[in-house]
Amino acid sequence: MQWCLCRDEKPADALTVRHGPETDDYNRDFIERDERRLADLGRKTVEMYVIAHIIADLEVRSQSRIALW
């Protein structure tokens, strides 16, 4: 038996626990999609961090060269 936290149709309920065959293939597709999105978001976050670090380093080097000039 598999357990899954799913949003209920009613707006008053937050999360409900469901189990059974309706959660197998249907939710697996959503989980895989969410995992791909999270992996892509993580990849973009790391890329932005690295680019910001490189640009900051270039700016510091540029400022030091201007000061020595």
Secondary structure as the mmCIF struct_conf table of DSSP 4:
data_model
#
loop_
_struct_conf.conf_type_id
_struct_conf.id
_struct_conf.beg_label_comp_id
_struct_conf.beg_label_asym_id
_struct_conf.beg_label_seq_id
_struct_conf.end_label_comp_id
_struct_conf.end_label_asym_id
_struct_conf.end_label_seq_id
STRN STRN1 TRP A 3 ARG A 7
BEND BEND1 GLU A 9 LYS A 10
TURN_TY1_P TURN_TY1_P1 PRO A 11 ALA A 12
STRN STRN2 LEU A 15 HIS A 19
BEND BEND2 GLY A 20 GLY A 20
HELX_RH_3T_P HELX_RH_3T_P1 PRO A 21 THR A 23
BEND BEND3 ASP A 24 ASP A 24
HELX_RH_AL_P HELX_RH_AL_P1 ASP A 25 LEU A 68
#
